[in-house]
């Protein structure tokens, strides 16, 4: 899957950086996501929260956005970790998983 995320930042003087392009692999199925990344996310759909598990024990950064694009979670995890999301509204959320600085994966999670 050939998505690319463009990232720019600006410094304290308001000067923008060069654009960094990061390839993103997208998944709509968490089983395919687990096979392609060695990261498991379950359950999907969820009601109160999700569990993220890395098969290789390496740290993974989980960044979760709500349906309007607002950041609702950003944390580095290792091993198997439960993320409490019961306060969120129902809908489709986009989760980004960073396992290496150059690699990012995206999966859609549904809150019921």
N, C-alpha and C positions, 0 to 999 in steps of 0.2 A: 504494500500500500504506500503510495507515494506522496504523503503530505509533508509540508515544510512549515515550520514555525519561524517567523522573523522576530528577532528580539533586539530592541534598542533601549538604551538608558541615557539619562542625562546627568551631568555632574552638578555640583552645588552652584555653578555659574549658569546653569541652564543650557549648556552645550551638549548636543546629542552625540552619542557614540556612533561608530560605524555599525551597520546592521549585521548581526550574527544570524546565520541561517542554520537551523537545527532540523534534521530529518525526523519525522514522526511516523511511527507505524500505528495504524488504527485498527481496533478490534471492536466488533459489536457482540461477540460471543466470548464469555469469560473462559470457557474451556479452550478455545483456540488461543486466547491470550496466554493462558498458563503454559500451553505447549510451546509457544513461540518465545517465551521470555523467562520461564522457570519462576514466575510470580503467580500465585493463586489469589483470587479475590472471590469471596463468597459471603453470604448468598447473593444472588442477583436474579430477580429483584429482592430488595431488602426492606425491612420495616423499621428496625431500631438501630442497625449498624452493620458494618462489614468487617470481615477478617481478612487481613493481608498476610500472606505467608511467602517467604522467599525460600526456594528449595536449596539454594547454595549457601544460605546464611549471610550473604553479603547485604550491606545496607541498601535500602531503596527509599527514595524520596517520593512521597505521595502528595500530590496537589489536586484538590477537588474543587470544581466550579459548579455553581448552581445553574439552573436553566437560563438565567439572565446574564450569566458570565461573571458573577460575583464570586470571589475566592471565599470558600467556606472551611477549607482544611489545608494545612501545609506542614508536613512533618517528615523527618527521616526515621525509618523503622528498620529493625533487624529481626530475623527469625519470624515468629508468628505473633501478630498484634491485632487486637480488636479495636476498631475505631467507632466510638459512640456517635451516631448521627440521628438519634431519635427526635431532636428538636427541629430538624429540617422539614420543609414542605414537600409534599409528594411531587414527583416529576423525574425527568431524565437529567442526570448529573454526568459531567465529563471528568474523568480521573486521568491525570498524567502521572506516569511512573518513570522516574529517572534512576537508572541503575549505573550509568556511567555518564560522564560529562557530555560525551558526544552522542549518546543514545537516549531517546525518549519513546515511550509507548503510551498510547491513549486507549481508553476503554469507556464505553457508556454504561453507567449503572443506573438502575431505576429504583426510586423510593416509592413504596406503595403505602 
